[in-house]
């Protein structure tokens, strides 16, 4: 499902004295198969944009096409859209509500696939929980509120992927996690991506996360797309990002320090690539090693 936004606008409380324009003409295409990142400081419009993608915020200006769904069409089948475009909010564990893990995860199935038998629903819940690394038999009857923080987040994600959406959108998915938790979560998203989930869209303020995982990214600024391209191309524009109040990955900062000392490392800013190329320069010896 390709996502195409043209001239997308949105104003909160449009008819009140407190009106605030969040989107000011967003033009952006996300192709099927991408692991796409969205960057921007608070208030840049990035969260407002992604909430349009499964019509949590209804279209009021511009056009938005998500696969065959035209969100400007008042007859657009929103139930079908939301079955195929899943949304995981920041701190999704705060949205858990049911008595048991199984009931929480199956809630989406009851909404979007009412035709399923009890056996098929149980099978789908088991598959979703196993996909996020939880043992179905061990956790199915537990209260989600008695689980650890990491387990709660996995249950919340299972509740979204249980319908096997083709597009999965995550708003700050690694927020609040320690480095190991972030690594495990991103590995989970890559495992999901490319199977039944064709496209992953991640909103993040963590530039290292974007550099390590995304095929392309868009930078939002004042309700518009200020940059779009491969993360490596975006992070080479560090001065422009700084003017927007944004940082760059630690590898980009290190590359800049080396460049100031006369050593140019041609890197895509992932840790593995940067380390490999710096080691190669060192092993090469000569002037580079002296500097």
N, C-alpha and C positions, 0 to 999 in steps of 0.2 A: 504494500500500500504506500504509494508516494504521497507526501504531504506538500501541498502548494498553497502558500499564503500570499495574497497580493493586496497591498494597501490596507492591511488589517488595522483597524482603530478600535479603541475601547475607552470609555470614560466611566469611572465609578461615580455613583450618585449624580448622574448627568443632569437631572432636573432640580438639583438642590444648590444652595450656596456653597456647599462643600465639594462640589464637582472637582474630580482630579483625573486628568487624562493619563492613562497608563500606557496605551499603545498609540503611536502617532504615524501609522503607515508602515507596517511591517511587511517586507517582501522577503520571503524565505522559502526555499525548497529543500526538503529532506527526502532523499531517495530511499526506496525499499532496500533493506540490507545493511544500512548504515548503523554504526554505533556512534550516535551524534551527541555532541556536548553543547550545552547552552550556558554561557558565562555572563555575569553582570553583577554589579553591586546592588544592594537593597534599593528597590524602587525603580529599577531599570526597565521593568516590564516582563522579565523572563518568566516568572510564575504565572502572570496573567496570560501570557501567550500559550503556555502549555495547557492551561485549563480550558482553553478554547478547543483543543484537539479532540477531546471527547465530549464537547458541549457542556461541560460543567459551567462554563460561562458561555452564554449564547451570543452568537455573532450579531453585532450591531452596525459594523461598518467595514467595507472591503469585502474580499472573498476568501474562502477557505475550502479547499478540496482535500479530503482524506480518503485516498483510494477512490472508490466509486461514490462516496458520500459527499454531497454538496451541502455544506452547512448553512448556506444562504437560503436553501429550499425549506420552507416551513413544513413540508411534508417529509423531511428527512427522517428516516427510521432511527431514532436515537438509541433505542434498545439494542438494535443490531450493531450500531456504531460502538456502543460502550462494551459490548461483548468482545469486539475485536480490537479495541484500543483500551488497554488497562492503565490505570493511574495509581501510583504509589506516592503518597504524600510524605513530607518531611516528618520524621518521628512517627511512622505508621503504627507503631505499637500502641500509641495513645488512642487509636481508633478501635481497638479490640473491645468487644462488648458481650459476647455470648458466654453461656455457662461453661461450655467445653471448647477445646481446640477444634474438634470435629465440626461442631455447629457453627463456629466462627468462620472456618474455611469454606464450608458448604453454602454459606449465605448467598454468595454471588451466583452459584449454580442454580439455586432456587429462584433467583430473579431472572437469569438469562437463559437457562436451559430447563424449563419446567417439565419438559417431556421426559427427562431422565428417570429411570427406575431407581429405587432405593439402592440396589446393588451397584448400578452404574455410577450413582452419585458417590457412594462410599469408595469405589475404585478410583474415581477422579480425585477425591480428597486425599486418598492414600498416595497417589502419584505426585500430587502437588507438594505434600509434606516431605516425601522422600526426595523430591527434586531440590528442596531447600535444605536438605541435610538433616531432617528429623525423622525419627522412627515412628511410623504411624501407630503401631500397636502400643508403643510406650506413652505417647502424648495425647492420643485421640480423646481420652476421657478426662484429661486434666483440665483444670481451669486455666485459661491463658494468663490470668493474673498471677498465678503461682510460678510461672516460668522465669528464667533469667532474662535480663534485658536483651541479650543477643537472640535467645530463642523466641521471645515475643516478636522481634522484628522479622524473624524468619516466618513465623506463623502469619503475620500481617501480609508479607509478600506472597505467601502461599495462597492467601485469600483472594489475591488479585490474579495470579497466574493459573488458578484452578480452571478458569474458562479458556485457557490457552490463547490469549490475545496475540494478534499478529504484530501489534505495536505495543511496546511497554514503555511508559513514561515514568521517570522517577525524579522527584524533587528532593535534592540533597540526600541521596540514599545512604551515604556513609556518615552523616552528621552524628557527632557524639560517640563514634566508635573509636577504639584504639587501633594502632597500626595493623595488628593482626586481624582484627575484625573487619577493617576496611579491605584488606587483601582478600579475605575469604568472601566478602560480599561481592567484590568485583569479579572474582573467579566464578561465583555463582551466576552473575549476570552474563558473563561470556559463555557459560555452559548453556544457558537458556537461549542466548542469541544464536540465530542461524538455524534453529530447529523450527518448531512451530512459531516461535517469536522471531519474525524476520527483521524487525527494526527496534533498536533501543535508543531512547532519548533521555539523556541525563542532564539535569540542571545541577550545577555545582559551582561553589566559590573556590574549590580546591584545584589549583592549577596543575599540580602534580597528577591528580586523578584524571584530569582531562588529557594531559600529555601522554600518560601511560596507556589510556584505554580507547580514546576516540579516533574515529577515522576522519571526521571533520567536526568543526565547532563554529558557533556563531556567538559574537559578542554583542550583547544588548546594552544600549546607552540611551537614556532619556526616551524610552519607548520606541526606539528604532534599532535596526541591525546595523551596527557600526563596522563590523568586520565579519567575514565568513570565509572559511577555508580549512586547510589542514592545520592541526595544532602547531606544527613546526613553523609554518608561515606566520601564524598569528603571534607566536611568542618571540619571533624575531623583531616584532614591532613593540618592544618593551617600553619605549618612551611614550608611545601613544596610549598604551595600556595604563601606564602610570598616571597620565593626565586624567584618565577615567576613574582613578582610585583603585586600580586592579594591580595585582602582583603577577609574577611569572613563576614557573617551576624553579625549584632549587638548581636543577641542571642548567637552566637558562642564566641564572645569576652566576653560576660557576663559569659558564662559557664566556660570559661578558668579562669577568675578571681576567680570564686567560687571554681574551682578545686584547684587553688593555695592556697586557704584557707582551703582545706580539705573537701570541699563539692562537691560531684560528682553528677551532674544532667544528667541523661540519657535521652537526648532529641533529637528530629529530627530537631531542630533548627527553627521550625516555632514559631511564637510569641505565639500562643495559647497553644501549647504543652509546651513550655518553662515556660510560666507564670503558667500554671496549676501545673506543677511538682515542681516549686519553692514554690508555695503556699502550696502544699501538704507537703513539707519538713518543712515549717514553722509551719504548723498546727500540725505536728507530735511532735514538741517541742524537748526538750532534747538538746543533744550536737549540733545538726544542728542549732537550734535557737540561741544558745549561740555564735556560730561562726559567 
